[in-house]
Amino acid sequence: MANVVVVGAQWGDEGKGKIVDWLCERADVVARFQGGHNAGHTLVIDGKVYKLHALPSGVVRGGKLSVIGNGVVLDPWHLLSEIEIIRAQGVEITPETLMIAENTPLILPFHGELDRAREGQTTVAKIGTTGRGIGPAYEDKVGRRVIRVADLGDRATLETRIDRALVHHNALRAGLGMPEIDRDALLQSLLDIAPEILRFAAPVWKVLNENRRAGKRILFEGAQGALLDVDFGTYPYVTSSNVIAGQAATGTGMGPGAIDYVLGIVKAYTTRVGEGPFPTELDDADGQRLGERGHEFGTTTGRKRRCGWFDAVLVRQTCVTSGVNGIALTKLDVLDGFETLRICTGYDLDGEVLDHLPTASDAQARCVPLYEEMPGWSESTEGARSWADLPAAAIKYVRRVEELIGCPVALLSTSPEREDTILVTDPYAD
C-alpha cells in the first residue's frame, strides 16, 4: 500500500489542510512529522470549519489514527486547549485515535518568552516568527537540554532536565534583562499536566512500523512550506525545522523506504507571511486583488499575506529538494477574471539570468523576476470537479505550470470544499 508525504512547496499556506483531509479518506494513519503550533490548517467539512495547529488533520475523520511524531515540537498546554476546542465541535479524541511520540520535545513557557524578546529587539532585522517558542525549543533539542514527553513520567528525571535547561536559559535571560525562571512553579505546572499528556504517549516509531507491516496506508502531514526549510529555505527567514519530504522519515522514526509518493501542495499564485525575499511580490492592484479573493490572512496569526504571481523557479526547486512526484494545485479559482496572468520563469541577478534562487540572502533580495504572460479567463472555475468544467485558458495555464516546474499535476483544487477537487493521478493508487 502507498504511503504518501504531503509537503507545502512554497512558503506555506498552500491549502495543505484541505488536501490532507481529502487524502484522509484513503489513509488509515495520519502523522505530523515537523513544526509546531505556529502552523495552521483550515478544514471545511460539510460546511463546518475546523482550525488545527498542533493536531494532525486526521483527528476530524472517524476511524483514523492520528500521530504527532518526534520531529514536532509540542506545547502541551496548547495541545490540550486545542483538543477541547475540537471536542466542542463534536469530534471525539482519545488515546486510541491520537498518539504522541514519547521522544517529542516540549515547548515550555520560557521558550515563547525568549522568542518574543528576541523578535522585539531592534538592533538586527526581524525574522518574522510567530513568537510561540518553536525556534528556542528546537535550539534546546539540538543543545540536548530539552524536556521530552517521556520525561514527564518520572519526577527525578524531570527535575534534572529542568535544571539543565535553566542553567542555559537563565543566563540568556540575564543578558536580555529578563527575570529568572521560577523553577518550582515550572516543575509543578509540568507535574500537573503530565497525566493528561502521558495518556497519549506511545512509541510511535513502533506503532507506525506495525501499521505499515499490516498493510495500512500512512499519510505524512507536513507543516509550513519547503521555502521555509531551515536548510533549503530563504535563510534566515525560515522556520526552525526541516520541512522537506525527507523529514517525514526522521520525524516519525520510519525509514526512507517507507515513503512511496511525495505530493507537493502548490498555490496557483504565490504568497508569503512575514519577512524575507519574495521576487514576484505585487504591491499593486493585482496583488491586492489576489489577497482579497484568496482571503489571504494567516490561520495562526491573522497576519495579512504578501501576494504575487506564480514563481515557477521556486516551485521547480522545491520539487527537486523534496523529491516531489506530483503536485496538488490549489486556489485556481482565485485567478478567475484576470485578463492577463504572469508566471516567473527565471531571475535577472545583476544582468545574469538564473534558473534557480541563489543561496546568499543578499543575492536573493536582488533577484528581479523574468515573466512570461498568458491570457486569463473570464469564466468561473470555482467548484469545478472535472477538466470539462474548466475554461480552455485555465487548462493551458495548468499545463504550462507543469512544463515549467517539471512535475505533473496530480490534484487540482477549485474551492475550499473538499469535494471540489479534480483527481488526475491518485497518490494512493496501488
Secondary structure, DSSP 8 states (H G I E B T S, - for coil): ---EEEEESSSS-SSHHHHHHHHHTT-SEEEE-SB-TT--EEEEETTEEEEESSS-GGGGSTT-EEEE-TTB-B-HHHHHHHHHHHHHTT----TTTEEEETT-BB--HHHHHHHHHHHH--SS------SSSHHHHHHHHHTT---BGGGGG-HHHHHHHHHHHHHHHHHHHHHTT-----HHHHHHHHHHHHHHHHTTEE-HHHHHHHHHHTT--EEEE--S-GGG-TTTSSTTSS-SS--STTHHHHTTT--GGG--EEEEEEESSEEE-SSS--TTB--SHHHHHHHHHTT-B-TTT--B-EEE-EEHHHHHHHHHHTT-SEEEEE-GGGGTT-SEEEEEEEEEETTEEESS--SSHHHHHH-EEEEEEEE---S--TT--SGGGS-HHHHHHHHHHHHHHT--EEEEE-SSSTT-EEESS-TT--
